[in-house]
């Protein structure tokens, strides 16, 4: 990067950190640290909710996913608006009425302490690991740009987040996220415009979409009913609905965001804002990845986008063979450009026969290009059996650093890092609040002073930050980070959501029954995932339904046993 890029990057990061520290000064109690004294307006709540979900993984992995497999991932979010409506009607007023710090406090009031503790534990396991993944994502950026081992960049990113989150708590998190999302929206708009700018002058936005469509990259909607297809309308509406309902309704990293609202109305408006904006935002991020694909239709793309692995293969015994493959790729690009020019001319002259002919030639060229890429990956594996061969997370980064002008590179990298900082800070804050409220305050030290709980909150924030950094150091083996986070969530969210739905709607099921229902369900969900029986999004529905069914079963067994015992006593 140029000096201008470094200035833009560090100025942006410094501005965010100082702003968060300034806005969170004078915090002197646990409610201020964990819930910002419940005084934030709806737009702050809404942007904070969005920032928590939109981590650096979104801005790194989503364009790469669209580049390789098209727009189908957008269907993952189709259940989100419906989930926001359900939350606004049910969860939000109950949580506000009870004046709770965490979602899991409600479960003790409804069931018992062991159900509350089990649910909190499931959350801590899932969120602690996934937070490490969100730290690792931007660490890739600095590692590639600075040519420094990812170990050191992980420590740097994690350290910055832990610093201001430990100091300012929820208030620092919420106010920094407000500023972060403003910068992110502006940067995304600039990125999309720049990608189109770098296409040939005769290729506009609509023509670019036609080119992407000819290569099956604009497949945003899929109505097929395939249980093993990860992304269809049905997995998004049904599986995605249950995942989003569990995430926003039971995950403390999100519940803690809208509990900061000054009233039920402010929290509801913040969630509805998120429901209206999230799908279009994700669509635009994926669209940028599709436009990057179109750019590389006219320009020679690297056979592999991870610069670390490229450097290793080029300096190995397979280096010459790899360079030959890259030369073939460059030659195919020249042929592709000619075909694209012919296709553009055929469309302008409205010659259907020539249009179809050139589209078939384009598919053939891209198929050959994909074969060259697979050959390159085979060489990388042959050179190093432990090499990371999924480069989705590097595609957009590689494009930005090699094509974008000075200044904008620094801004785009800052955006990716800011997104990670926003998601990571709120996650660490929620881990700390759950640990302090549901474990420390409830089970260990029930009658401590406000100062003691505030110090414990800061200590837990720091401790969970260190844990997340340790997880991040091992996250490079997880493939596409966006999918890894959602798979991890799907293993736990269905069970957690089932517990909450039983608490809200199934009054006959009591504490013992729902506790053992949750334990059995979690075991079954993990087995189904290990055996790869079904696409992971359906695990959210399966987990939720099983908790309810097992709950009724165990309640009947325990009630019958209690009746028999009472009869024997009589």
C-alpha positions as CSV (number, residue, x, y, z in Angstrom):
1,X,0.0,0.0,0.0
2,X,1.0,3.6,-0.5
3,X,1.7,6.2,2.2
4,X,-1.7,7.7,1.5
5,X,-3.4,4.3,2.1
6,X,-1.6,3.9,5.4
7,X,-2.7,7.4,6.5
8,X,-6.3,6.7,5.5
9,X,-6.2,3.3,7.3
10,X,-4.7,4.4,10.6
11,X,-6.6,7.7,10.7
12,X,-9.9,5.9,10.3
13,X,-9.0,3.3,13.0
14,X,-7.7,5.9,15.4
15,X,-10.9,8.0,14.9
16,X,-13.1,5.1,15.8
17,X,-11.2,4.0,18.9
18,X,-10.9,7.6,20.3
19,X,-14.6,8.2,19.6
20,X,-15.6,5.1,21.4
21,X,-13.5,5.9,24.4
22,X,-14.7,9.5,24.5
23,X,-18.4,8.5,24.4
24,X,-18.0,5.9,27.1
25,X,-16.3,8.0,29.7
26,X,-17.7,8.3,33.2
27,X,-19.1,4.7,33.3
28,X,-19.3,3.8,37.0
29,X,-21.8,0.9,37.3
30,X,-22.6,-2.4,35.7
31,X,-25.8,-1.2,33.9
32,X,-23.7,1.5,32.2
33,X,-21.0,-1.0,31.2
34,X,-23.3,-3.8,30.0
35,X,-26.4,-1.9,28.7
36,X,-25.3,1.7,28.2
37,X,-27.9,2.7,30.9
38,X,-30.7,1.6,28.5
39,X,-30.8,5.1,26.9
40,X,-29.9,4.7,23.2
41,X,-32.3,5.9,20.3
42,X,-33.7,3.5,17.7
43,X,-31.2,4.4,14.9
44,X,-28.3,3.7,17.2
45,X,-29.9,0.4,18.2
46,X,-30.5,-0.6,14.5
47,X,-27.0,0.2,13.3
48,X,-25.5,-1.5,16.3
49,X,-27.5,-4.6,15.5
50,X,-26.4,-4.5,11.9
51,X,-22.8,-3.9,12.7
52,X,-22.8,-6.9,15.1
53,X,-24.0,-9.2,12.4
54,X,-21.9,-7.7,9.5
55,X,-18.4,-8.7,10.5
56,X,-15.3,-8.6,8.3
57,X,-16.2,-12.1,7.3
58,X,-19.1,-10.6,5.4
59,X,-16.9,-8.2,3.5
60,X,-14.2,-10.7,2.8
61,X,-16.0,-14.0,2.2
62,X,-19.3,-12.9,0.6
63,X,-17.7,-11.3,-2.5
64,X,-15.5,-14.4,-2.8
65,X,-18.5,-16.7,-2.5
66,X,-20.3,-14.7,-5.2
67,X,-17.2,-14.8,-7.4
68,X,-17.0,-18.6,-7.3
69,X,-20.6,-19.7,-6.9
70,X,-22.9,-16.7,-7.7
71,X,-25.5,-14.8,-5.7
72,X,-27.4,-17.8,-4.2
73,X,-26.1,-17.0,-0.7
74,X,-28.4,-14.0,-0.5
75,X,-31.3,-16.5,0.1
76,X,-29.8,-17.2,3.5
77,X,-31.2,-13.9,4.7
78,X,-34.8,-14.3,3.4
79,X,-36.1,-15.3,6.8
80,X,-34.6,-12.3,8.5
81,X,-37.5,-9.8,8.0
82,X,-40.0,-12.4,9.3
83,X,-37.8,-13.1,12.3
84,X,-37.7,-9.3,13.1
85,X,-41.5,-9.1,13.2
86,X,-41.8,-12.1,15.6
87,X,-39.1,-10.6,17.8
88,X,-40.8,-7.2,18.0
89,X,-44.1,-8.8,18.9
90,X,-42.9,-11.3,21.5
91,X,-39.3,-11.1,22.7
92,X,-38.7,-7.4,23.0
93,X,-41.6,-6.4,25.2
94,X,-41.0,-9.4,27.6
95,X,-37.3,-8.6,27.9
96,X,-37.9,-4.9,28.5
97,X,-40.7,-5.6,31.1
98,X,-38.4,-7.9,33.1
99,X,-35.5,-5.3,33.1
100,X,-33.0,-8.1,32.5
101,X,-29.3,-7.8,31.6
102,X,-29.2,-11.1,29.6
103,X,-31.7,-13.2,27.8
104,X,-30.9,-16.2,30.0
105,X,-32.2,-14.5,33.2
106,X,-35.7,-15.0,31.8
107,X,-35.2,-18.7,31.6
108,X,-34.6,-19.1,35.4
109,X,-37.8,-17.1,36.1
110,X,-39.7,-19.5,33.7
111,X,-37.9,-22.8,34.4
112,X,-35.0,-23.2,36.9
113,X,-31.3,-22.4,37.4
114,X,-29.9,-25.4,35.6
115,X,-31.8,-24.6,32.4
116,X,-30.6,-21.0,32.5
117,X,-27.0,-22.2,33.1
118,X,-27.2,-24.8,30.3
119,X,-28.5,-22.3,27.8
120,X,-25.9,-19.7,28.8
121,X,-23.2,-22.4,28.5
122,X,-24.3,-23.3,25.0
123,X,-24.1,-19.6,24.0
124,X,-20.7,-19.1,25.6
125,X,-19.2,-22.1,23.7
126,X,-20.7,-21.1,20.3
127,X,-20.1,-17.3,20.6
128,X,-16.6,-17.7,22.1
129,X,-15.4,-19.8,19.1
130,X,-17.2,-17.7,16.5
131,X,-15.7,-14.5,17.9
132,X,-12.2,-15.9,17.3
133,X,-13.2,-16.5,13.6
134,X,-14.3,-12.9,13.3
135,X,-10.9,-11.7,14.6
136,X,-9.0,-13.9,12.2
137,X,-10.8,-12.5,9.1
138,X,-9.2,-9.0,9.1
139,X,-5.9,-10.6,10.3
140,X,-5.7,-12.1,6.8
141,X,-5.8,-8.5,5.4
142,X,-2.8,-7.2,7.3
143,X,-0.9,-10.4,6.9
144,X,-1.3,-10.1,3.1
145,X,-0.6,-6.4,2.9
146,X,2.3,-6.3,5.3
147,X,3.7,-9.7,4.4
148,X,3.8,-10.5,8.1
149,X,2.8,-13.8,9.7
150,X,-0.9,-13.9,10.5
151,X,0.0,-14.7,14.1
152,X,1.2,-11.1,14.7
153,X,-1.7,-9.4,12.8
154,X,-4.2,-11.5,14.8
155,X,-2.6,-10.2,18.0
156,X,-2.8,-6.6,16.7
157,X,-6.4,-6.7,15.7
158,X,-7.6,-8.6,18.7
159,X,-5.6,-6.3,21.0
160,X,-7.2,-3.1,19.6
161,X,-10.7,-4.4,20.1
162,X,-10.1,-5.8,23.6
163,X,-8.6,-2.4,24.6
164,X,-11.6,-0.1,23.9
165,X,-14.2,-2.8,24.7
166,X,-12.6,-3.5,28.1
167,X,-12.6,0.3,28.8
168,X,-15.9,1.4,27.5
169,X,-18.2,-1.6,27.5
170,X,-21.5,-1.5,25.6
171,X,-21.5,2.3,25.2
172,X,-18.2,2.2,23.5
173,X,-19.4,-0.7,21.3
174,X,-22.6,1.0,20.3
175,X,-21.2,4.4,19.5
176,X,-18.2,3.1,17.5
177,X,-20.6,0.8,15.6
178,X,-22.7,3.9,14.6
179,X,-19.7,5.6,13.1
180,X,-18.4,2.3,11.6
181,X,-21.7,1.6,9.7
182,X,-21.7,5.1,8.2
183,X,-18.1,4.6,6.8
184,X,-19.0,1.1,5.7
185,X,-22.0,2.2,3.6
186,X,-20.0,4.9,2.0
187,X,-17.1,2.6,1.2
188,X,-19.3,-0.1,-0.3
189,X,-21.0,2.5,-2.6
190,X,-17.5,3.6,-3.7
191,X,-16.3,0.1,-4.2
192,X,-19.3,-0.9,-6.4
193,X,-18.8,2.3,-8.6
194,X,-15.1,1.7,-8.9
195,X,-15.5,-1.9,-10.1
196,X,-17.9,-0.8,-12.9
197,X,-15.4,2.1,-13.7
198,X,-12.6,-0.5,-14.4
199,X,-14.7,-2.4,-16.9
200,X,-14.3,-1.6,-20.6
201,X,-16.0,1.7,-21.5
202,X,-18.7,0.0,-23.6
203,X,-19.7,-2.3,-20.8
204,X,-22.1,-0.8,-18.4
205,X,-23.8,-2.2,-15.3
206,X,-26.6,-4.0,-17.1
207,X,-24.2,-5.5,-19.7
208,X,-22.0,-6.7,-16.8
209,X,-24.9,-8.5,-15.3
210,X,-25.7,-10.2,-18.6
211,X,-22.1,-11.4,-18.8
212,X,-22.3,-12.7,-15.2
213,X,-25.6,-14.3,-16.0
214,X,-24.1,-16.2,-19.0
215,X,-21.7,-17.8,-16.5
216,X,-24.5,-18.6,-14.0
217,X,-23.3,-16.1,-11.4
218,X,-26.7,-14.2,-11.0
219,X,-28.5,-17.2,-9.6
220,X,-30.0,-15.2,-6.7
221,X,-33.3,-17.2,-6.5
222,X,-33.6,-21.0,-6.4
223,X,-37.0,-22.6,-5.8
224,X,-35.9,-26.2,-6.1
225,X,-36.7,-28.4,-3.1
226,X,-33.4,-30.1,-2.5
227,X,-32.7,-31.0,1.2
228,X,-28.9,-31.0,0.5
229,X,-28.8,-27.7,-1.3
230,X,-27.4,-25.2,1.2
231,X,-29.0,-22.1,-0.4
232,X,-32.5,-22.1,-1.8
233,X,-35.6,-19.9,-1.1
234,X,-36.9,-22.7,1.2
235,X,-33.7,-23.1,3.3
236,X,-33.6,-19.3,3.6
237,X,-37.2,-18.7,4.5
238,X,-37.6,-21.7,6.9
239,X,-34.1,-22.7,8.1
240,X,-32.9,-19.1,7.9
241,X,-35.9,-17.9,9.8
242,X,-35.2,-20.2,12.7
243,X,-31.5,-19.3,12.6
244,X,-32.2,-15.6,12.6
245,X,-34.9,-15.9,15.2
246,X,-32.6,-17.7,17.5
247,X,-29.6,-15.4,16.7
248,X,-31.5,-12.2,17.3
249,X,-33.8,-13.5,20.0
250,X,-31.5,-15.6,22.2
251,X,-27.9,-14.7,21.4
252,X,-26.7,-12.2,23.9
253,X,-24.5,-10.4,21.4
254,X,-27.7,-9.3,19.7
255,X,-30.1,-9.2,22.6
256,X,-27.6,-6.9,24.4
257,X,-27.8,-4.5,21.5
258,X,-31.5,-3.9,21.6
259,X,-31.8,-4.0,25.4
260,X,-29.9,-0.7,25.2
261,X,-32.9,0.9,23.6
262,X,-34.6,3.6,25.8
263,X,-38.0,2.0,25.3
264,X,-39.8,-0.9,23.7
265,X,-40.6,1.3,20.8
266,X,-37.0,2.3,20.2
267,X,-35.8,-1.3,20.3
268,X,-38.6,-2.4,17.9
269,X,-37.8,0.3,15.4
270,X,-34.1,-0.6,15.6
271,X,-34.8,-4.3,14.8
272,X,-37.3,-3.4,12.0
273,X,-34.6,-1.1,10.5
274,X,-32.2,-4.0,10.5
275,X,-34.9,-6.3,8.8
276,X,-35.5,-3.8,6.0
277,X,-31.8,-3.0,5.3
278,X,-29.9,-6.2,5.8
279,X,-31.1,-8.2,2.7
280,X,-30.4,-5.3,0.3
281,X,-27.0,-4.7,2.0
282,X,-26.0,-8.3,1.6
283,X,-27.3,-8.4,-2.0
284,X,-25.1,-5.4,-2.8
285,X,-22.0,-7.0,-1.2
286,X,-22.6,-10.2,-3.2
287,X,-23.2,-8.1,-6.3
288,X,-19.7,-6.5,-5.9
289,X,-18.3,-10.1,-6.0
290,X,-20.2,-10.8,-9.2
291,X,-18.9,-7.6,-10.7
292,X,-15.3,-8.5,-9.7
293,X,-15.9,-11.8,-11.6
294,X,-16.9,-9.8,-14.7
295,X,-13.7,-7.7,-14.3
296,X,-11.6,-10.8,-14.5
297,X,-13.5,-11.9,-17.6
298,X,-11.7,-9.0,-19.3
299,X,-8.5,-9.2,-17.3
300,X,-6.3,-12.2,-16.4
301,X,-7.1,-13.5,-13.0
302,X,-4.6,-15.2,-10.7
303,X,-4.9,-19.0,-10.7
304,X,-5.0,-18.8,-7.0
305,X,-5.7,-15.7,-4.8
306,X,-3.9,-16.5,-1.6
307,X,-0.5,-14.6,-1.9
308,X,1.2,-16.7,0.7
309,X,0.5,-20.0,-1.1
310,X,1.4,-18.5,-4.4
311,X,4.8,-17.4,-3.1
312,X,5.4,-20.9,-1.7
313,X,4.6,-22.7,-5.0
314,X,6.5,-20.3,-7.1
315,X,9.6,-20.9,-5.0
316,X,9.2,-24.6,-5.1
317,X,10.1,-27.4,-7.5
318,X,6.7,-27.0,-9.0
319,X,7.3,-23.3,-9.7
320,X,7.9,-23.6,-13.5
321,X,4.8,-25.9,-13.9
322,X,2.7,-23.3,-12.1
323,X,4.0,-20.5,-14.3
324,X,3.1,-22.5,-17.4
325,X,-0.5,-22.8,-16.1
326,X,-0.6,-19.1,-15.4
327,X,0.6,-18.4,-19.0
328,X,-2.3,-20.7,-20.3
329,X,-4.7,-18.7,-18.1
330,X,-3.4,-15.4,-19.7
331,X,-3.9,-16.9,-23.2
332,X,-7.5,-18.0,-22.3
333,X,-8.2,-14.5,-21.1
334,X,-7.2,-13.1,-24.5
335,X,-9.6,-15.5,-26.2
336,X,-12.3,-14.7,-23.7
337,X,-12.0,-10.9,-24.4
338,X,-12.4,-11.6,-28.1
339,X,-15.5,-13.7,-27.4
340,X,-17.0,-11.1,-25.1
341,X,-16.4,-8.4,-27.8
342,X,-18.2,-10.6,-30.3
343,X,-21.0,-11.2,-27.8
344,X,-21.4,-7.5,-27.2
345,X,-21.6,-6.8,-31.0
346,X,-24.1,-9.6,-31.5
347,X,-26.3,-8.1,-28.8
348,X,-26.1,-4.6,-30.3
349,X,-27.1,-6.1,-33.7
350,X,-29.7,-8.3,-32.1
351,X,-28.4,-11.5,-33.7
352,X,-29.8,-14.2,-31.5
353,X,-27.9,-17.0,-33.3
354,X,-24.6,-15.3,-32.7
355,X,-25.5,-14.4,-29.2
356,X,-26.1,-18.1,-28.2
357,X,-23.0,-19.2,-30.1
358,X,-20.8,-16.8,-28.3
359,X,-22.4,-17.6,-24.9
360,X,-21.5,-21.2,-25.5
361,X,-17.9,-20.3,-26.4
362,X,-17.8,-18.2,-23.2
363,X,-18.9,-21.1,-21.1
364,X,-16.3,-23.3,-22.7
365,X,-13.5,-20.9,-22.0
366,X,-14.6,-20.5,-18.4
367,X,-14.7,-24.2,-18.0
368,X,-11.1,-24.5,-19.3
369,X,-10.1,-21.7,-16.9
370,X,-11.7,-23.6,-14.0
371,X,-9.8,-26.7,-15.0
372,X,-6.5,-24.7,-15.0
373,X,-7.4,-23.5,-11.5
374,X,-8.0,-27.0,-10.3
375,X,-4.6,-28.1,-11.7
376,X,-3.0,-25.2,-9.9
377,X,-4.6,-26.2,-6.6
378,X,-3.4,-29.8,-7.2
379,X,0.2,-28.5,-7.5
380,X,-0.2,-26.5,-4.3
381,X,-1.4,-29.6,-2.5
382,X,1.4,-31.6,-4.0
383,X,4.0,-29.1,-2.8
384,X,2.4,-28.8,0.7
385,X,-0.2,-31.3,1.8
386,X,-1.2,-28.9,4.7
387,X,-1.6,-25.9,2.4
388,X,-4.8,-23.8,2.6
389,X,-6.6,-24.5,-0.8
390,X,-9.8,-22.5,-0.2
391,X,-9.0,-18.9,-1.3
392,X,-12.5,-17.4,-1.2
393,X,-11.5,-15.1,1.6
394,X,-8.6,-13.6,-0.5
395,X,-10.4,-12.9,-3.8
396,X,-11.9,-9.5,-3.0
397,X,-8.8,-8.4,-1.0
398,X,-6.5,-9.4,-4.0
399,X,-8.7,-7.4,-6.4
400,X,-8.8,-4.3,-4.1
401,X,-5.0,-4.2,-3.5
402,X,-4.1,-4.8,-7.1
403,X,-6.6,-2.6,-8.9
404,X,-8.0,0.2,-6.7
405,X,-6.4,3.7,-6.7
406,X,-4.3,5.1,-3.8
407,X,-6.4,6.1,-0.8
408,X,-9.4,3.9,-1.7
409,X,-7.3,0.8,-0.9
410,X,-6.7,2.1,2.6
411,X,-10.4,3.0,3.0
412,X,-11.6,-0.5,1.9
413,X,-9.2,-2.3,4.1
414,X,-10.2,0.0,7.0
415,X,-13.9,-0.9,6.3
416,X,-13.2,-4.6,6.5
417,X,-11.3,-4.1,9.7
418,X,-14.0,-1.8,11.2
419,X,-16.6,-4.4,10.4
420,X,-14.6,-7.0,12.3
421,X,-14.0,-4.6,15.2
422,X,-17.7,-3.9,15.5
423,X,-18.8,-7.5,15.5
424,X,-16.0,-8.7,17.7
425,X,-16.4,-5.9,20.3
426,X,-20.1,-6.6,20.8
427,X,-19.5,-10.4,20.9
428,X,-16.8,-10.0,23.6
429,X,-19.1,-7.6,25.5
430,X,-22.0,-10.2,25.4
431,X,-19.7,-13.0,26.5
432,X,-18.6,-10.9,29.5
433,X,-22.2,-9.9,30.4
434,X,-23.4,-13.5,30.3
435,X,-20.4,-14.7,32.3
436,X,-20.9,-12.0,35.0
437,X,-24.7,-12.0,35.2
438,X,-25.5,-15.7,34.6
439,X,-22.5,-17.3,36.2
440,X,-20.5,-15.0,38.6
441,X,-23.4,-12.9,40.0
442,X,-25.9,-15.7,40.1
443,X,-23.7,-18.7,41.3
444,X,-20.5,-17.3,42.7
445,X,-20.9,-13.9,44.3
446,X,-24.6,-12.9,44.8
447,X,-24.2,-9.9,47.0
448,X,-21.2,-8.0,45.8
449,X,-21.0,-4.2,45.3
450,X,-21.5,-2.4,42.0
451,X,-17.8,-1.7,41.8
452,X,-17.0,-5.4,42.2
453,X,-19.4,-6.3,39.4
454,X,-18.0,-3.6,37.2
455,X,-14.5,-4.8,37.8
456,X,-15.6,-8.4,37.2
457,X,-17.2,-7.3,33.9
458,X,-14.0,-5.6,32.7
459,X,-11.9,-8.6,33.7
460,X,-14.3,-11.0,31.9
461,X,-14.2,-8.8,28.8
462,X,-10.4,-9.0,28.8
463,X,-10.4,-12.7,29.5
464,X,-12.9,-13.5,26.7
465,X,-10.9,-11.3,24.3
466,X,-7.8,-13.3,25.0
467,X,-9.7,-16.6,24.5
468,X,-11.1,-15.3,21.1
469,X,-7.6,-14.3,20.0
470,X,-6.3,-17.8,20.8
471,X,-9.2,-19.4,18.8
472,X,-8.3,-17.0,15.9
473,X,-4.8,-18.3,15.7
474,X,-6.2,-21.7,14.7
475,X,-9.0,-20.4,12.4
476,X,-7.1,-20.7,9.1
477,X,-8.2,-24.3,8.7
478,X,-11.9,-23.6,8.5
479,X,-12.2,-22.8,4.8
480,X,-14.8,-20.1,3.9
481,X,-15.2,-18.2,7.1
482,X,-18.7,-17.0,6.4
483,X,-20.0,-20.5,6.1
484,X,-17.9,-21.7,9.1
485,X,-19.6,-19.1,11.3
486,X,-23.1,-20.0,10.1
487,X,-22.5,-23.8,10.5
488,X,-21.2,-23.3,14.0
489,X,-24.3,-21.2,14.8
490,X,-26.6,-23.8,13.3
491,X,-25.2,-26.4,15.7
492,X,-26.4,-24.5,18.8
493,X,-29.1,-22.0,17.7
494,X,-31.9,-24.5,17.1
495,X,-31.6,-25.9,20.6
496,X,-31.4,-22.5,22.2
497,X,-34.4,-21.2,20.2
498,X,-36.4,-24.3,21.2
499,X,-35.8,-23.6,24.9
500,X,-37.0,-20.0,24.5
501,X,-40.1,-21.0,22.4
502,X,-41.0,-23.5,25.1
503,X,-40.6,-20.8,27.7
504,X,-42.8,-18.4,25.8
505,X,-45.6,-20.6,24.3
506,X,-45.6,-24.1,25.9
507,X,-46.6,-23.5,29.6
508,X,-47.2,-27.1,30.4
509,X,-43.5,-28.0,29.9
510,X,-41.4,-27.4,33.1
511,X,-37.8,-27.1,33.9
512,X,-36.6,-30.7,34.2
513,X,-38.3,-31.7,31.0
514,X,-36.9,-28.8,28.9
515,X,-33.4,-29.3,30.4
516,X,-33.1,-32.9,29.3
517,X,-34.9,-32.2,26.0
518,X,-32.2,-29.7,25.3
519,X,-29.4,-32.1,26.2
520,X,-30.7,-34.9,24.0
521,X,-31.5,-32.5,21.1
522,X,-27.9,-31.1,21.1
523,X,-26.4,-34.6,20.9
524,X,-28.7,-35.5,18.0
525,X,-28.0,-32.2,16.1
526,X,-24.2,-32.8,16.4
527,X,-24.6,-36.4,15.2
528,X,-26.7,-35.3,12.2
529,X,-24.0,-32.7,11.3
530,X,-21.1,-35.1,11.6
531,X,-22.9,-37.6,9.4
532,X,-23.8,-34.9,6.9
533,X,-27.4,-36.0,6.6
534,X,-28.8,-32.7,5.6
535,X,-27.8,-29.1,4.7
536,X,-26.7,-27.3,7.8
537,X,-29.4,-24.6,7.8
538,X,-32.1,-27.2,8.4
539,X,-30.3,-28.0,11.7
540,X,-31.9,-24.8,13.2
541,X,-35.4,-26.1,12.4
542,X,-34.6,-29.7,13.6
543,X,-33.1,-28.5,16.8
544,X,-36.0,-26.3,17.6
545,X,-38.7,-28.9,16.9
546,X,-36.8,-31.6,18.7
547,X,-36.6,-29.6,21.9
548,X,-40.4,-29.0,21.8
549,X,-41.2,-32.7,21.1
550,X,-38.7,-34.0,23.6
551,X,-40.0,-31.5,26.1
552,X,-43.5,-32.9,25.9
553,X,-42.2,-36.5,26.0
554,X,-40.1,-35.9,29.1
555,X,-42.8,-33.8,30.8
556,X,-45.2,-36.8,30.4
557,X,-42.6,-39.2,31.7
558,X,-41.7,-37.0,34.7
559,X,-45.4,-36.3,35.5
560,X,-46.3,-39.9,35.4
561,X,-43.3,-40.8,37.6
562,X,-44.3,-38.1,40.1
563,X,-47.9,-39.4,40.1
564,X,-46.7,-43.0,40.7
565,X,-44.4,-41.9,43.5
566,X,-47.1,-39.9,45.2
567,X,-49.4,-42.9,45.0
568,X,-46.8,-45.1,46.6
569,X,-46.3,-42.6,49.4
570,X,-50.1,-42.4,50.0
